[in-house]
Amino acid sequence: MTAAFRLVLFAVSVLFYMPAIAGKPEFEVAIRQHLFEPSVIVIPANTKIKLWVSNEDTTPEEFESYELNREKVVLGGQRSLIFIGPLPAGEYPFFGEFNPKSAQGKIIAE
Amino acid sequence: MLLTSVIIVLREVLEAALLVSILMSLCFKLGIERSWFKWGVLGGVVGSIGLGSQLGFISSLFGGIGQEVVDAGLQIFIYICLLYICVEFINHYYQRHAVSGTLRAVLVIIILCAMSREGSEIYIYLSAFQSLPHASVSLYSGSIIGLGIGLSCCALFYYCLLSFSLLRTLILGCMLLTVVASGMLLQAGKMLIQADLLPDGQLWDSSAVLSEESLSGQLLYALAGYEATPAPAQLVLYLFGVVCMAAVVLTRYWHWQRRKVSAKVAGYEE
């Protein structure tokens, strides 16, 4: 296999992969007054999704979940993207590390 | 606020400070001067503020996955630097020589990168919440407690490593650096999965045995990047990290052993 052929193969695979990224179902969660709204997000099981986290507070928050293996700082007034899944059916809690007592929620995959 | 500050600062400090204490103890034992330490810490503080203040811009890069790409990039870069450092430490053990400018620069860069990764989050947290009414006292006292516990753990670790003989410290230090560096590759994998650049999945769930939230789970996370539910891609990266580093370190060790033997043989022949 020549290097040029490998390069073409890589380019083709990237081209095929791009629509797959665009086609993922999208979900939204907002942070208001250090609370997640909605606090329960129902997503399809065994499907990769895009979760947009909009922080409407002026203070930053870190979206964190041990069950989902995710952590991302979302600055005040910022909207951030987190890819989640594909997940087997079940419940996956998440929390805001900067306000762990109030900022709590869960993702339900079904 | 007090407890949250303790936990946030402790978690961030432990990770970087454990790495620093391993490097410091190895340098002490090998007789490598430690002037690089202050420059690394200074660079780390500047890097933390720089990275923290630019996080909004960084996050928007690469279509919203800039935070993950930069974090993964930093961790992979630290892994490569640690690989070089281990080889240099072994060289230094067998043949004492003046410390090169490259070795000093790499040590500074490792501290700078490791501190910036962790410190940027502390900077973001402190700078945002200090302006809230009634928050600053508990915020700062919590942060100081977190910093104190983190640094105490690392001082204990540093003196533990120093209590061994030179060869044992070198072997233990290289093993620990392998674990820390491979843990960084594991965490880089987590970031690349979060950015959808690597496939997600779950190999096992050990949270019932050792939860990531527990104190021992947090310690193991800081030292070896412990995950209770790792993805296959993370395990592949971890194993690659361990095998690659162990192979390089052992090759270097055998190289010096062979040279020692051949030097002895040459000595007898004369």
Interface residues (C-beta under 8 A of the other chain):
Chain A: I21 K48 T58 T59 P60 E62 Y66 E67 N69 R70 E71 K72 V73 V74 L75 G76 Q78 S80 L81 I82 F83 G85 P86 P88 E97 F98 N99 P100 K101
Chain B: T4 I8 L55 G56 S59 G63 G64 I65 Q67 E68 E121 I124 Y125 A128 F129 L132 K190 I193 Q194 A195 D196 D200 Q202 S207 S211 E212 E213 E227 A228 T229 P230 A231
